[in-house]
Amino acid sequence: MNKKADMGIGTLIIFIAMILVAAIAAGVLIQTATSLQNKALLTGERTKGQVATGMQTLLLYATNGSDGTIEHFRQKVKLAPGSDPVTLSDVLIEFDTESISGDYVYSNESCTNATDASGDGYYFNSSTHNGTFTVKYLVRGPNNQEGYIVRGDVVMLCYQAPEPIGEDVNVMINFVPKRGTPMVIETATPNIMTAERVYIFP
């Protein structure tokens, strides 16, 4: 009888140990699955923002066209449908012509003409090929905040071309957010420019 009891206790100990090992393994699997789920959700949100975030150009025009050249550009934009807000300090504008290109970063100044960094507005430095663009809010959305473009905002981007641009010149303007889809405009200036305001796109 004692021998049978000893064998029963050993079997019970082994059974309990197996249950404990199974419980620990189940806990590890649940924890791993939860971690993978959270990472998958985060990756999905980031992918969605990367794909959906972007801008739409409503209108592109330039001024000072009465002498046959244009230099100061105005671009009306808004968020694309489903887009996340865009932080202007994270945006780069690339402006390319047939002979020169320039890169522009955001400056929190007024949308007025300026020729150098000390001016009250945007500028372009022809020696470094770098400049700034400024923003004027034409329509403010319900969650509007300075330095951002959010749903409901319609803004005007103001920047200076890398050089005075004449008639029938190909230009490419690339609006590149830190996260999201770039907005590219490839167009050409009109064959004849005699007005003060020259419409370029659409």
MARSE-218750 format. One record per residue (C-alpha): x, y, z negated. Coordinates in steps of 0.001 Angstrom, whole numbers. Example, Ala and Ser with C-alpha at 12.3 -4.5 7.8 and 13.67 -1.06 7.14 Angstrom:
<sites>
      east     north        up
     12300     -4500     -7800
     13670     -1060     -7140
</sites>
This chain:
<sites>
      east     north        up
         0         0         0
      2761      2419      -885
      4543      1686      2397
      1401      2449      4398
       860      5686      2445
      4413      6815      3181
      3879      6219      6911
       625      8176      6804
      2271     11178      5148
      5052     11200      7785
      2516     11086     10591
       600     13964      8948
      3774     16042      8678
      4562     15443     12348
       962     16350     13303
      1095     19615     11307
      4475     20472     12850
      3058     19935     16335
       125     22221     15534
      2502     24930     14270
      4696     24653     17390
      1615     24840     19618
       313     27889     17708
      3674     29673     18033
      3847     28846     21747
       307     30119     22251
      1169     33371     20459
      4227     33870     22647
      2164     33229     25804
      -561     35662     24713
      2008     38349     23871
      3773     37841     27212
       489     37950     29124
      -541     41170     27355
      2815     42784     28112
      2609     41765     31781
      -947     43092     32000
        80     46462     30594
      3014     46672     33003
       767     45713     35900
     -1755     48410     34984
      1001     51018     34667
      2526     49978     37986
      -895     50113     39619
     -1567     53618     38316
      1838     54817     39497
      1360     53220     42905
     -2079     54763     43225
      -690     58193     42334
      2227     57764     44715
       -47     56861     47620
     -2995     59157     46911
     -1215     62290     45713
      -778     64822     48478
     -1811     68142     49974
     -3920     69324     52891
     -3056     72395     54949
     -6095     74519     55724
     -4326     77324     57578
      -814     78404     58498
       -33     81881     59772
      2802     84384     59748
      3104     88150     59724
      5262     90778     61446
      4434     89372     64883
      3904     92704     66614
      7553     92857     67694
      7580     89332     69145
      9063     87606     66083
      7627     86278     62825
      9322     85772     59479
      6906     85822     56523
      4741     82684     56374
      1456     82045     54564
       157     78496     54122
     -3260     77823     52573
     -3400     74385     50949
     -5462     72264     48578
     -5206     68800     47053
     -6093     65833     49242
     -9172     63835     48122
     -8317     61596     45173
     -4991     63313     44598
     -3456     63809     41184
     -2415     67363     40194
       832     68605     41735
      3484     70345     39647
      4903     73180     41740
      8304     73098     40032
      8662     69514     41328
      7995     70516     44958
     10526     71072     47727
      9620     72797     50992
     11811     72063     54000
     11614     74480     56924
     13288     73439     60175
     13549     75320     63458
     15464     74456     66603
     18607     76128     65290
     18452     76358     61478
     16872     74769     58418
     16222     75813     54850
     15128     74372     51508
     12756     76200     49154
     11887     75722     45476
      9075     77245     43441
      9424     80679     41903
      6849     82039     39473
      6729     85467     41093
      4092     87394     43001
      3303     86615     46627
      4981     89723     48017
      7787     90167     50514
     11315     90150     49124
     14756     89763     50630
     16907     88570     47747
     16740     86861     44378
     16329     90164     42540
     13132     90986     44429
      9640     90520     43060
      8580     87582     45195
     10026     84965     47498
     13306     85119     49410
     15683     83165     51628
     19470     83252     51392
     20858     82738     54903
     24362     81966     53641
     23282     79054     51416
     20166     78083     53417
     18214     78039     50154
     15227     80080     49133
     12086     80241     47027
      8374     80085     47667
      5658     81662     45575
      1981     80896     45110
     -1196     82954     45077
     -4374     81318     43751
     -7228     82070     46144
     -9730     79765     44402
     -9212     78447     40894
    -10581     75033     39933
    -12236     74342     36571
     -8971     73010     35114
     -6692     75571     36734
     -3284     76096     35172
      -440     78328     36337
      2339     76396     38007
        76     73519     39049
     -2287     72703     41887
     -5314     70858     40521
     -8622     69709     41943
    -10701     72679     43060
     -7722     75000     43600
     -7081     76645     46949
     -3678     78306     46964
     -1544     80294     49356
      2126     79380     49632
      4348     82320     50566
      7857     81895     51968
     10291     83451     54393
     11504     81639     57510
     15234     80826     57677
     15484     83326     60551
     13157     85540     62611
     11256     83151     64891
     10355     84119     68418
      7706     82954     70855
      7270     79278     71828
      9669     77917     69179
      9197     74468     67619
      8990     74462     63830
      8560     71717     61250
      7466     72438     57682
      7641     69611     55161
      5971     69928     51745
      7616     67259     49546
      6210     66630     46040
      8258     64697     43496
      5541     62039     43382
      3192     61501     46285
      2967     61720     50048
      4807     64529     51891
      2729     66958     53950
      4363     67585     57312
      3393     70187     59910
      5019     69978     63327
      3918     72764     65611
      5160     75602     67793
      4730     79351     67736
      2406     80862     70374
      3704     81743     73825
      2766     85385     73275
      2906     87190     69931
      1685     90767     69873
      -520     90924     66760
       627     91631     63219
      -814     88281     62073
        39     85186     64126
     -1973     82004     63566
        96     78821     63931
     -1910     75911     62468
     -4389     74430     63093
</sites>
